[in-house]
Amino acid sequence: MRYLLDVNALIALAHTGHVFHARARKWFLSVAATARGFHTCSITEIGFVRVSVVTGLQPDIATARQALDALKSSSRIRFELIPDDVGMAQLPAFVKKPQAITDGHLFELARKNSMQLATFDQGIPNALHIG
């Protein structure tokens, strides 16, 4: 399986101070041997940097970018940035509220690229809930 990690999953995996770090690491280690790939996209990478700084997990943008680069280039964890060409017209039917737009976008991007969206969010139909 190939996985597209959402912003919260990326942050939890990279930051030991995240409340779900242990869960993210346990999930990652359980699937790493059989996974065919771990992926990011522009939205998840930008979100990682933004949220890392806003929440105080990183002191500034440059340090947050370095943390993302370290995660992506780690010898244990390999990630590939995928192109994102999913527009508003391609959002799935479950998107009914503004709060679900990014979730729907990431879900559709994952589906289009034969991946599974990995997330801590429970409200995304057919996404992999990290658990």
C-alpha positions in Angstrom: 0.0 0.0 0.0 1.1 3.6 -0.7 0.1 6.2 1.9 -0.5 9.9 1.7 -0.1 11.3 5.2 -2.3 14.3 6.2 -0.9 17.2 8.1 -1.6 15.9 11.6 -0.1 12.5 10.8 3.1 14.1 9.5 3.4 16.4 12.5 2.7 13.5 15.0 5.3 11.3 13.3 8.0 14.1 13.3 7.5 15.7 16.7 8.0 13.7 19.9 6.1 16.5 21.7 2.9 15.8 19.7 0.1 14.1 21.7 -0.2 11.3 19.1 3.6 10.8 18.4 3.6 7.3 20.0 0.5 6.2 18.0 2.0 7.6 14.8 5.3 5.9 15.4 3.6 2.6 16.3 1.5 2.7 13.2 4.4 3.6 10.9 6.6 0.8 12.3 3.7 -1.7 11.8 3.3 -0.8 8.1 6.8 0.3 7.1 8.0 -3.2 6.1 5.1 -3.8 3.7 4.4 -0.2 2.5 5.1 0.6 -1.1 5.6 4.3 -0.2 4.9 7.2 2.0 3.9 10.5 0.4 3.3 14.2 0.9 1.9 16.9 -1.3 2.1 20.7 -1.3 -0.8 21.1 1.1 0.5 18.6 3.7 4.1 20.1 3.5 2.9 23.7 3.8 0.5 22.6 6.6 3.3 20.8 8.4 5.4 24.0 8.5 2.5 26.3 9.4 1.1 24.2 12.2 4.6 23.3 13.6 5.4 27.0 14.1 1.9 28.2 15.2 1.7 25.5 17.9 5.2 26.1 19.1 6.6 22.7 18.1 9.2 24.6 16.1 10.4 28.2 16.8 10.3 29.5 13.2 9.7 28.6 9.5 13.3 27.7 8.7 13.5 25.2 11.6 10.1 23.7 10.7 11.3 23.2 7.1 14.4 21.5 8.4 12.3 19.2 10.6 10.2 18.3 7.5 13.3 17.7 5.5 14.8 15.5 8.2 11.6 13.4 8.4 11.5 13.0 4.6 15.2 12.1 4.3 15.5 9.9 7.3 17.0 6.5 6.6 14.1 4.8 8.3 11.3 6.9 6.6 11.2 7.7 2.9 8.7 10.1 1.5 8.0 11.3 -2.0 6.3 14.6 -2.9 3.4 14.0 -5.3 2.0 16.5 -7.7 -1.4 17.9 -6.8 -3.8 18.6 -9.6 -7.1 18.0 -7.8 -9.5 21.0 -8.0 -12.7 21.9 -6.3 -14.8 20.2 -8.9 -13.3 16.8 -7.9 -14.1 17.0 -4.2 -15.9 13.8 -3.0 -19.6 13.9 -2.1 -18.9 13.6 1.6 -17.7 17.2 1.6 -20.7 19.2 2.9 -19.0 21.7 5.2 -16.1 24.1 4.8 -14.2 22.2 7.6 -14.1 19.1 5.3 -12.7 20.7 2.2 -9.0 19.9 2.9 -9.9 16.4 4.1 -11.9 15.8 0.9 -9.2 17.2 -1.3 -6.5 15.0 0.3 -8.8 11.9 0.1 -9.4 12.5 -3.6 -5.7 13.1 -4.3 -4.8 9.9 -2.5 -7.5 7.9 -4.4 -6.5 9.4 -7.7 -2.9 8.3 -7.1 -3.8 4.8 -5.9 -2.9 5.6 -2.3 -4.7 5.5 1.0 -5.0 8.7 3.1 -3.5 8.1 6.5 -5.0 10.3 9.2 -6.1 10.6 12.9 -9.4 12.1 11.7 -12.3 9.6 12.1 -14.8 11.4 9.9 -13.2 10.8 6.5 -14.9 7.8 4.8 -12.6 5.1 3.6 -9.4 6.8 4.9 -7.1 4.9 7.1 -7.6 6.0 10.7 -4.3 5.7 12.6 -5.1 4.2 15.7 
